[in-house]
Amino acid sequence: MTQLKIPDLSIDQYEADGFLICQDPIVPTEIVQNASQGMDALRSGQYETGIAPEPSYWEPGDDADKLCKIEMPQIANYAIMDLITYPSIGEAVAQITRAEMVQVWWVQLLGKPPATNRGQTNIGWHQDQYYWRIWEAESQLLTVWVSISNVTEQDGPMRLVKRSHRWGLLEQNDFYGQDHDHQMAETKLPENEIWEEEMALLPAGGASFHHCLAYHASGPNRSSTMRRSLAIHVRTEKSRPVNDQRTGLSRFIDNHDYCPVIYQS
Ligand SMILES: O=C(O)CCC(=O)C(=O)O
């Protein structure tokens, strides 16, 4: 398989906005399709490596209307591991951060089913760093969100607020918050800042990259198919666990079979 050439990504834009949306696929179709089948296997409780994902919000057998969020899916499925280690991902992160080393330290598989009256599948406004206190505050942490299905406006795409990575930790942070209007009304913006959103509309294999303080959320999936993605949380050499402890979501960082280094200069 020939490796996809990574598009030129603008470090200036990443630094100015706190995120970057890359509409050119950075992962080839075959790898994306295999990962999508891997997702189906995990949803039916099949773990081909013999290892189950970490305990998750979603478990096999849960309601089809429920947001599917599976923690560390790459330890249970080879095709998902192939996707998260695809070289363009690490190279792209190195390009926008000037990193010498990029390591995957946690992964979430996300499936957002079509909205029904019962399903609560919005993802509320939040900054990832709010949930990541295990890392020193200045750590260079970001998320590569790779779409494994086409994500159009109908599918409940991720929405990101420009420059919010410069606003510090905001008071309204709730990943499971369903009422976006309420959250937005309660969010205090720093003086002279404005709310300017961008939607991450992506083809399958496309990716967005967001800083750990970028404010983001996503609304209902109004299409007839599940929105599928992998949120790959990565760190560079400019990151350190608080007190150098391995705990919570940093508990596997010394295990490179689970948390592979995907770029080294
Ligand atoms: O999938 C979404 O809509 C949001 C994902 C998210 O919060 C993240 O990747 O940090």
The ligand as a MOL file (V3000), in Angstrom:
LIG
                    3D

  0  0  0     0  0            999 V3000
M  V30 BEGIN CTAB
M  V30 COUNTS 10 9 0 0 0
M  V30 BEGIN ATOM
M  V30 1 O -16.8690 13.3980 18.6580 0
M  V30 2 C -17.2390 14.4930 19.0650 0
M  V30 3 O -18.2120 15.0720 18.6110 0
M  V30 4 C -16.4330 15.1700 20.1450 0
M  V30 5 C -15.1950 14.4070 20.4570 0
M  V30 6 C -14.3680 15.0020 21.5330 0
M  V30 7 O -14.8550 15.5880 22.4420 0
M  V30 8 C -12.9220 14.8600 21.4540 0
M  V30 9 O -12.4190 14.1800 20.5480 0
M  V30 10 O -12.2110 15.4520 22.2750 0
M  V30 END ATOM
M  V30 BEGIN BOND
M  V30 1 2 1 2
M  V30 2 1 2 3
M  V30 3 1 2 4
M  V30 4 1 4 5
M  V30 5 1 5 6
M  V30 6 2 6 7
M  V30 7 1 6 8
M  V30 8 2 8 9
M  V30 9 1 8 10
M  V30 END BOND
M  V30 END CTAB
M  END
